[in-house]
């Protein structure tokens, strides 16, 4: 139960609702337990009339009175039971809402390295399935526990007062029922877990196949994937059947033990009535109703225990992530104005998940409003520089200065809000094109959206769609081509008009002619803004105020375009190669 202590703050938050719910539960059960006594009293009235102990007028009066009391008690009990569910179950929904928000907000502050070491499916499962199981603990488990305790205590008092010996025999099968349900619930829980894992495997396989359907078709391996899917489906079917076999025992076992209890009441109670130990025949009917009322609450003891076990296991998994400290922490809560001057001083960085040194002793400075181009081979550390400027990671050695202030001392939100970032692998959301562009500036007008798209040279493509800017994109923007996705991503960055613009090889899927037009627009848009362009093309870098060439995480060359093309080295070789390729075209 230690893991579930995390929920105590929510119980305290909703303590008044819970207290009211508990009071309502007690009242509901007290009125519900009037029913057996009134039915028993009514049967006694009938028995007395048959024996001639009361007149017909008295019989009618007492019977009608009992019926009215019975009807009133049933209505009140039903009303309070409804209110009980409305209070306690509603509290569980409030706590579910708060817990999901707590997890989601914590996910937002966790570092990028956390997401590299954890699967997306597992993150989703903890915020959905695990929270759902915790909700069953804070809602139904608590409600049924209070329900069972109240009903059992009040009913037991009534039963002992009416017939102590019969009470003992009546309750004998109930502990057996509770233990059997507990064992059965644990078995059901175990097999349910196996089924969920099997479903997860089946869903994961299906998602991968659908996402890579073009590869499947290109290689003509549909029969192989069909066979694998059929095998996984057959395995899941068998596990579902195994679970159903166990679940099928639940109600027959319950009915059997209820029947045994009723037989004991009729036999023992009948013998006691004949021997004069019980004065009224209605007591036997009263006990039969008590048995049937107590059976389900007692049976829920095992079920509730199972719910608590599942909730504890789920909350333990949730706590593992909630207790994970973000590696990147915002040390300055107050907003920090950003102008855009950037300086690297002897910066070295090694990726913690792979232990690959991406940068080694890197130094350069970029005044606010200037443009820097970074070139180099794949894996030379170009994208890492952009990640460090956005403070997605902290450096191992050296220091990064933004406006002559160490980057760690800047307000993290202010820093990132001042950056417009276009990643190499453009990620678009399953939303309209307009909303994907407005992601960079939520309050942007339609005119601003269109102008950003025009500057990114994607406006003509967008208006070519039947719904234009209201076209809903598929998952990860699959509706668009690679070049279109990159240009929409550029529009999303420039509409923000940030102080710092980072372009990570974002024109790689664009043809040379379109690239030239986009670059001309960017030259106008980036005036007065600090801009860093990562590219494999000299054409994207030649107009920059400064160019650096990286190799194995170190600066190989540095200077302006006119300087570097006159020096033998990587930049000149790349320039000559791309120039000859352009002439051939």
Residue pairs with C-beta under 8 A, 6 or more apart in sequence:
1 308
1 312
3 312
3 315
3 316
3 319
4 134
4 137
4 308
4 311
4 312
4 315
6 315
6 318
6 319
6 322
7 95
7 99
7 134
7 137
7 138
7 315
10 94
10 95
10 98
10 99
10 138
11 18
11 95
11 138
13 98
14 91
14 94
14 95
17 87
17 90
17 91
17 94
18 87
18 88
18 91
18 142
20 87
21 84
21 87
21 88
21 91
21 143
21 146
22 146
24 80
24 83
24 84
24 87
25 80
25 84
25 88
25 143
25 146
25 147
25 150
26 146
26 150
27 80
28 77
28 80
28 81
28 83
28 84
29 77
29 147
29 150
29 151
29 154
30 150
30 154
31 73
31 76
31 77
31 80
32 73
32 77
32 81
32 151
32 293
33 151
33 154
33 155
33 158
33 293
34 69
34 70
34 73
34 77
35 70
35 73
35 74
35 77
35 289
36 158
36 285
36 286
36 287
36 289
36 290
36 293
37 158
37 286
38 66
38 69
38 70
38 73
39 70
39 282
39 285
39 286
39 289
40 162
40 280
40 282
40 283
40 285
40 286
40 289
41 66
41 282
42 63
42 66
42 67
42 70
42 282
43 280
43 281
43 282
43 285
44 280
44 281
44 282
45 54
45 59
45 62
45 63
45 66
46 59
46 63
47 280
47 281
47 282
48 54
48 59
49 56
49 59
54 62
84 143
84 147
85 143
88 139
88 142
88 143
88 146
89 139
89 140
89 143
91 138
91 139
92 135
92 136
92 138
92 139
92 140
92 142
93 135
93 139
95 134
95 135
95 138
96 131
96 132
96 134
96 135
96 138
99 131
99 134
99 318
100 127
100 131
102 322
103 126
103 127
103 131
103 318
103 321
103 322
104 127
106 321
106 322
106 324
107 123
107 127
107 321
109 326
110 321
110 324
110 326
111 326
111 327
111 328
111 392
111 393
112 387
112 392
112 393
113 327
113 352
113 353
113 393
114 324
114 326
114 327
115 123
116 353
117 353
121 200
121 204
123 321
125 200
126 314
126 317
126 318
126 321
129 196
129 314
130 314
130 315
130 317
130 318
131 314
131 318
133 307
133 310
133 311
133 313
133 314
134 311
134 314
134 315
134 318
136 307
136 310
136 311
137 307
137 308
137 310
137 311
137 312
138 311
140 304
140 307
141 304
141 307
141 308
141 311
144 297
144 300
144 303
144 304
145 304
147 297
147 300
148 297
148 298
148 300
148 301
148 304
151 293
151 294
151 297
152 294
152 297
152 298
155 290
155 293
155 294
156 167
158 290
159 166
159 167
159 170
159 287
159 290
160 167
162 283
162 286
162 287
163 269
163 272
163 277
163 278
163 283
163 287
165 268
165 272
165 277
166 265
166 268
166 269
166 272
166 278
166 283
166 287
167 287
169 264
169 265
169 268
170 261
170 264
170 265
170 268
170 287
170 290
170 291
171 294
172 261
172 264
173 257
173 260
173 261
173 264
174 257
174 261
174 294
174 295
174 298
175 298
176 257
177 253
177 254
177 257
177 295
177 298
177 299
178 298
178 299
178 301
178 302
179 302
180 253
180 257
180 302
181 250
181 253
181 254
181 299
181 300
181 301
181 302
181 303
182 301
182 302
182 305
182 306
183 302
184 246
184 249
184 250
184 253
184 302
185 302
185 303
185 305
185 306
186 306
186 309
187 246
188 243
188 246
188 247
188 250
188 306
189 306
189 309
189 310
191 239
191 242
191 243
191 246
192 243
194 239
194 242
194 243
195 236
195 239
195 240
195 243
198 232
198 235
198 236
198 239
199 236
201 232
202 229
202 232
202 233
202 236
205 228
205 229
205 232
206 229
209 216
209 225
209 229
211 475
216 222
216 225
254 295
254 296
254 299
257 295
258 291
258 292
258 295
261 291
261 295
262 288
262 291
262 292
265 284
265 287
265 288
265 291
266 284
266 288
269 278
269 283
269 284
269 287
270 284
272 278
273 281
273 283
273 284
278 284
327 393
327 394
328 391
328 392
328 393
328 394
328 412
329 412
330 411
330 412
330 413
331 408
331 409
332 409
332 410
332 411
332 412
333 411
334 411
335 411
335 413
335 414
336 405
336 410
336 411
336 414
336 415
337 414
338 402
338 403
338 410
338 414
338 415
338 418
338 499
338 500
339 368
339 403
339 499
340 368
340 369
340 402
340 403
340 418
340 499
340 500
340 529
340 530
341 365
341 366
341 367
341 368
341 401
341 402
341 403
341 404
341 530
342 365
342 366
342 389
342 400
342 401
342 402
342 500
342 530
342 532
343 364
343 365
343 366
343 400
343 401
343 402
343 404
344 362
344 363
344 364
344 365
344 385
344 398
344 400
345 363
345 398
345 399
345 400
345 401
346 361
346 362
346 363
346 397
346 398
346 399
347 359
347 361
347 362
347 363
347 388
347 395
347 397
347 398
347 399
347 400
348 357
348 359
348 360
348 361
348 362
348 395
348 396
348 397
348 398
349 357
349 358
349 359
349 384
349 388
349 393
349 395
349 396
350 356
350 357
350 358
350 396
351 358
351 393
357 553
358 381
358 384
358 553
359 381
359 384
359 385
359 388
359 553
359 554
360 552
360 553
360 554
361 398
361 554
362 381
362 385
362 398
362 553
362 554
362 555
363 398
363 555
364 372
364 546
364 548
364 555
364 558
366 372
366 530
366 532
366 546
367 530
368 403
368 499
368 530
369 527
369 528
369 529
369 530
370 530
370 531
370 545
370 546
371 526
371 530
371 531
371 532
371 533
371 543
371 544
371 545
371 546
372 531
372 532
372 533
372 544
372 545
372 546
372 547
372 548
373 532
373 533
373 534
373 535
373 540
373 541
373 542
373 544
373 546
373 547
373 548
374 382
374 385
374 532
374 533
374 534
374 535
374 541
374 547
374 548
374 549
374 550
375 382
375 534
375 535
375 536
375 538
375 541
375 547
375 548
375 549
375 550
375 570
375 571
375 574
376 382
376 549
376 550
376 551
376 556
376 570
377 551
380 550
380 551
380 552
380 553
381 550
381 552
381 553
382 504
382 505
382 534
382 550
383 424
383 504
383 505
383 534
384 393
384 553
385 532
385 534
386 421
386 502
386 504
386 532
386 534
387 393
388 395
388 400
388 407
389 400
389 402
389 407
389 419
389 500
389 502
389 532
390 415
390 416
390 419
390 421
390 502
391 407
391 408
391 412
391 415
391 416
394 408
399 406
399 407
400 406
400 407
401 407
402 410
402 415
407 415
417 498
418 498
418 499
418 500
419 498
419 499
419 500
419 501
419 502
420 440
420 493
420 494
420 496
420 497
420 498
420 500
420 501
420 502
421 493
421 502
421 504
422 486
422 489
422 490
422 492
422 493
422 501
422 502
422 503
422 504
422 506
423 489
423 504
423 506
424 504
424 505
424 506
424 508
424 534
426 477
426 482
426 485
426 486
426 488
426 489
426 506
427 476
427 477
427 489
428 436
428 473
428 476
428 477
428 480
428 485
428 488
428 489
429 435
429 436
429 439
429 473
429 477
430 472
430 473
430 474
430 475
430 476
431 472
431 473
432 469
432 470
432 471
432 472
432 473
433 462
433 465
433 468
433 469
433 470
433 471
433 473
433 488
434 446
434 449
434 469
434 470
436 473
436 477
436 488
436 492
437 444
437 449
437 452
437 453
437 469
437 488
437 491
437 492
437 495
438 444
438 449
438 492
438 495
439 492
440 452
440 491
440 492
440 493
440 494
440 495
440 496
441 448
441 495
441 496
441 497
444 452
444 495
446 469
448 495
449 469
449 491
449 495
450 459
450 469
452 491
452 492
452 494
452 495
453 459
453 462
453 469
453 487
453 488
453 491
455 490
455 491
455 494
455 518
455 521
455 522
455 525
456 487
456 488
456 490
456 491
456 494
456 518
456 521
457 487
457 514
457 517
457 518
457 521
458 484
458 487
458 488
458 490
458 491
461 480
461 484
461 487
462 468
462 469
462 471
463 469
465 471
471 479
472 479
473 479
473 480
477 485
477 488
480 488
481 509
482 509
483 509
483 510
483 511
483 514
485 509
486 506
486 507
486 508
486 509
486 510
487 510
487 514
487 518
489 506
490 503
490 506
490 518
493 501
493 503
494 501
494 522
494 525
498 529
499 529
499 530
500 529
500 530
500 531
500 532
501 526
501 529
501 530
501 531
501 532
502 531
502 532
502 534
503 522
503 531
503 532
503 533
503 534
503 535
504 534
505 534
505 535
505 536
507 515
507 518
507 519
507 535
507 537
507 540
508 535
508 536
510 518
512 539
512 582
512 585
515 537
515 539
515 540
516 539
519 539
519 540
519 543
522 531
523 543
531 544
533 540
533 541
533 544
535 541
537 578
538 561
538 571
538 574
538 575
538 578
538 579
539 578
541 547
541 561
542 561
543 561
544 560
544 561
545 560
546 558
546 559
546 560
547 557
547 558
547 559
547 560
547 561
547 564
547 571
548 555
548 557
548 558
549 555
549 556
549 557
549 558
549 564
549 569
549 570
549 571
550 556
551 570
556 569
556 570
557 564
557 567
557 569
557 570
557 571
559 567
564 571
564 572
564 575
565 571
565 572
565 575
566 572
